[in-house]
Amino acid sequence: MNLAIFKKLNLRFFYVNIIFVILFAVLYYLQDVFVSSHQELAQKLWLLRKDKTHKNYSDQPSPFYYYMWFSLMTQTTVGYGGADNTVTGKAVTFIEEPNRLAKIINGLQLLSILFAVSIA
């Protein structure tokens, strides 16, 4: 394979993944803003578990840079070791996360990794 073509494919793969990191960071942030400010509605829509809402979920969204970091950890498949929610201070664990919308977005981002690999 020609070296120029190989470099072009690598750059395309890099750009696709950067776009996904930014896109999903925005989605994570927007869902946190929505769920934080509309907890009762989120419960009615089954996006937030009722048993955990007021104990472990803050009414303040985490800062955007937190979601950039979380999105980058997901997209690079490095993992979440030591990840803490910046507002609540609680460790990020998929099982205990009361926010179902965040879980859905996280699953979509994990699938986007496969998509990025397949089109590059």
N, C-alpha and C positions, 0 to 999 in steps of 0.2 A: 504494500500500500504506500502510496506517495505520502511523504512526511507532511506536506502542506495540507492534504486532505485530513490526515490524522489530527493535526493541530486544529483544523476547522471544526471537526467533530467534538474535540475536547472543549473548545470554547462554547460550542452550542450546548453541550451538556452542562457546563458551568452556568451559563446564562439562564437556561431553563430552570435549574435548581435554585438560583438566586431569586428568580421571579416567584417560584413556589414558596420560598422562605418568606418573602415580603407579603405575598398574598395571604398565606395562612397566619402570619403574625397579625395582620389587619383583622382577619376573621376571628382569631382568638380574642383580640382586644375588644372588638365590637360585641361579641357574645358576652364578655365579662361586663361591659358597660350595661348591656341590656339586662342580664340576669341580676346584676348588683342593684340596679335601680327599680326592677320590677320582679321582685322575688315571688310575690304571690301569683302573678300571672305565669311566671316560669314554672311554678309548681302545678298550676292548672293545666299547662301544656305538657306536663311530664318532662320538663327540661331540667328540673331541680328536685332532688328527693326531699320530701317533706320532713323526714326525721332528722336531717342534718342541717337544714337551712340556717336557722338562727344560731346554732351552736358553732358551726365551722365555716360558715360562708359570710364574708364581709359585705357591707353595703358600699364599699369603696373598691373600684376596679384597680387591679395592679397596673403599674405604669407600662407604657407601650414597649419600652426596652426589654422588660421581662418577657413579653411575648415574642419579641425578636429572638431573644436567647432561646426560649422554649422551642420555637419553630426551627431554629438552626439545629438544636439538639435532635429534634425529630427527623428533620430532612437528612442530616448526616448519619443518622442511626447510631450516634455516639451513646445515647442513653441519658437518663435523668438522675444519675447518682448525685446526691446532695442537693437536689432541686427543692427549694422552699418557695411557697407563695410569699410574695413580698409584703402583702398586707396582713395576712393571718399568721405568717410565720410557720405554718404547718407544712410538713413534707408533702411533695407531690407524689401521690400513689394513684394509679389508675382505678383500682378497686374501691378505694375510699372516697374518691372525688365525687361530691354530690351533684356536680353539674354535668348532666347528660349531654347537653349541647357541646360542651368542650370535648367530651369523649367522641362524639360523632365527627367533629372537625378534625380531631387527632387521627381518627381512623381514615378519613379522607386524605389527610396529608400523607399518611403511611402508604396509601394506595398510589398517591401521586409520585412517590419515589419509583415505583415500578413503571409508571407511565414515562417518567423522565428517562429512565434507562432504556425503555423500548423505542423511544423516538430519536435518541441520540445516535 
